[in-house]
Amino acid sequence: MKRGAILSCTVISLALIGLVTVAAEPVAHRAIVITNDYEFTPENGVCSGQGTTEDPYIIENWRIDAGLDDYGIRIHGTTRAFIIRNVEISGAAKAGIYLSYVKNGTIEDCAFEANWIGVVLSFSSLNRISGCTFEENVDGIHLYFAHDNQILGNTFGRNDTAIWLDASDGNEITDNLIAESHMGAYLNLGSEENRIVDNAFLDNYHNAHSDSPNMWDDGSVGNYWSDYEAIDADGDGIWDSPYQITSEGDRDNRPLMTHPRAPAPPAPICEN
């Protein structure tokens, strides 16, 4: 194992047993390529774990400047459980993290900046992306034929498209801040039965597009849309008129007036 890997993984281990209370600073690492379940090794940035649900492989605390390489991390054809955590990736010509034919992966608390795409899930299912930041990528997250994944609690800012789904069904997109992008959420090529609920769409040029039926509210709450106002006659914090996603019928029937991840509106100014 390289000296940098030993140092980073040692700090992580100390943190886990309570001797260190702050997250370790990411350590520089080369691009990582894993093409089967047997390549989860220390040389590929794995710090600990057995690849089970109870004890997943851990890849964490790395800083990868892809330098216009295709990928920062590419994982293909695996089923073992793993977590990629607290990893910073920039400069990837294709994707910061590219998962293809992968199940049981988690990407959490990572940062993606100035990549072509932050994270790609291709023909992958049962994965989770949570607590990450996506800044100034062409696409933040792109799903191709990817089903039953979770995109939870991420922050998107100044991407061309924050979240793009192609032919991808049954995914959950919840509690994300999707801001200052040309397109917030783009669901294409028959992507359907996706659940897009309790997100904050803030100051995007286009908030959302969908070419097939998807769920934009759960019957109780929908999403926050910064460009929308209607009437709230009953004072329940939900606009009384739906927010239209497409002319074909996709709509948010329970659009939120506010959202914890969106800035509060300025207080009214009273003139004397």
N, C-alpha and C positions, 0 to 999 in steps of 0.2 A: 504494500500500500504506500502511496506517496505521502511525504511528510505533511503536505497540506491537508490531505484526507484524514490522517491520524489526528492532527490538531483540531480540525472542525468536528470530527466525530467524538473526540474526547470531551470537548466543551459541551456538546449536545448531551452526552451521557451524564455529565455532572449536573446539567440543568434538570434532567429528568429525576435525579435523586434529591433535588432541592438544594444543592450546594451552590448553584448559580441561579440567580433570579431574573436575569435579563437574557433575551435571545442573543445568540452568538452572531457576530458580524459575518456576513457571507464571505467565503474564501474563494479566490479565483479557481476555476476548474475548466478543463477542456470540454468540448462538446461530448455528449453521452449518447451512445447507441446501444440499445438492448434489443435483440431479435428473437429471443426465446426465454423461457422461464429459468434457464440455467446461467444466464448472463447477468443476473442481479448480483454483482460482485463488488467488493471495495474499489476495484479499479474503475468501475462504472458509477462511482459516487454513492454506493449503498453503505450506510453507516451501521445499520442493525436490522434485526427482524428475520423471520423465518418464512415469510410469504403467505402466512395464514391470515384469516380474518381477525383472529385474536392477536396476532403478532406479525403485522405486515412489514414488508421491507420498507425501510426509511431512507429516502434520498433527500437530504436537507442541508441548508446553510451553504449553498454554493452561489457563486456569481459567474455567469457564463456570458462573455462577450463573443457572440457567434462570429463576428468579423466578416459578415456576409456569407458564412457557411450556410448550407440549406437549413439546418436545424440546430437548436440548442440542446434539446433532448428528444430523441426519437425512440419510441418503444413499439415493437411490432409483435403480434402473435402471442401474447401472454395471457394467462389466466390467474396467476398468483396475485395476491393482494399486495398493493404497494401504496405508499404515500410520498408525494413530492411536496416538500414544505419549505417555506422561507428561501426560495430560490429566485434570483434576479436574472432575467435573460433579456438581452438586447441585440439588435443587429442581425437577426436571422433572416436569410433571404426568402425562406418559405414559411417556417413556423418556429416560434420559440419552443413549444412542446408539440410533438406530433404523435398521437396515439392511433395506431391502425390495428384492427382486429384484436382489440384489447378489452378485457373485462376486469372489474374489481380494482380500478385505479382511483386514487384521490389526489387532486392538486389543490393545495390550500396555502393561503397566506403568501403567495408568490407575486412577483412584479414583472410585468411585460411592457417594454417600452421600445418603440421604433423598430418593431419587427414587421415583416409582411403580414403575418397573422400571429396573434399571441398564442392561442391554443387551437389545434385541430383534433377533432374526434372523427375518425373515418372507419365506418363499419365496426363501430365500437359501442358497447352497451354496459349499463350498470356501473358507470363512472360518475364521479362528483368533482365539480370545480367550485370552490368556495373561498370567500375572503380574499380574493386576489384583486390586483389593480391592473388595468389595461389602459395605457396612455400612448396616444400618437402612433398606434399601429394602423395598417390599412384596415384589417378586420381584427376585432378583439377576440371573439370565439367563432369558429366555423365548424359546423357539424355536417358531415356527408354520410347519408345512409346510417345514421347513428340513432339508437333508440333507447329509451328508458334511462336517460342520464339526468343528472341534477346540476343546475347552474344556480348557485345560492349565494346571496350576500356579497356579490362582487361590485367593484366600482369601475365604471367605464368613462373615460373622458377624452375627447378630441380624437376619436378614431373615425375612419371613414364610415364603416359599419360596425356597430358594437357587437351584435349577435346575429349570425347568419345561419339559417338552417336550410339544407337542401335534402329533400326526400328523407326527412328525419321525423319520427313519430314518437309520441308518448313521453316527451322530455318535460321536466319541470324547471321553470325559470321563475324564481321567486326572490324577493327582497334585494334586488339589484338596483344600484343607482346608475342610470344610463343617460349620460349627459354630453352635450356639446359635440354631437356626432352628426355626420350627414344623414345617416340612417340609424335609428335605434335598434329595432328588431325586424329582421327581414326573413320571412318564412316562405320558401319557394319550392318548386318542383313537387308539389303535392304533400308537403309537410303538414301533418294533421294530428289532431288529438294531443297537441302539446298544451301544457298548462302554464299560462303567463299571467301571474297573479301577484299583487302586492309589490310591484316594482315602482320606482320613481323615474319617469321619463321627463328629463329636464333640458330645455333649450336645445333640442335637436332640430335639424332642418326638416327631416321627416321622422316622425316618431315610430311608425310601424307599418309593415306591409304583410299581407297574408293572402295566399292564393287558394287556400283550402280551409275547412272548418277547424278552428282551434278555440280553446277556452281562455277568455280574457278576464273572467271573474269567476268566483266560486259560489255565487249566490248571496254571499255576505259582503265581500269586498272585491274591488277590482284593482286598478292601478292609478297612480297619480300622473296626470298629464299637464305639464306646465302651461300649455297653450290653450287650455280649456276652462271655461266657466259656464255655469248654467244657473239653476235655482235650487236651493236646498230648503224647501218649504217646511220640512219636518225637523230640521236642525240636527240630523243624524251624522253630519260630516261627509255625506255622499251626495254628489250631484243627482238631481232627480231625473235627468235626461241621459241616455247612454252616449258614450263616446264611440263614434263610428270608426272602425278600422278600415273596412272596405265597403264598397257599394254593394257587394254581393251578399253581405249579411254578417260578417264577422264584426263584433262590437263588444265593448266593455259596458255591461249593464249597470255596474256599480262603481263608476269613476270616483276616486277619492279626492276630497278637497285639499287635504294635506297629506304629508308622508314624513315619517321620522328621518328619512335620508335626504329629504329636500329642504332647502332653506325656508325658514318661516317667512311669511310675507311681512313687509315693513309695517310698523304700527302707523295707524292713521295720524295725520298731523292736524291738530285743531287750530283754526285761525281765530284770533281774538277779534 
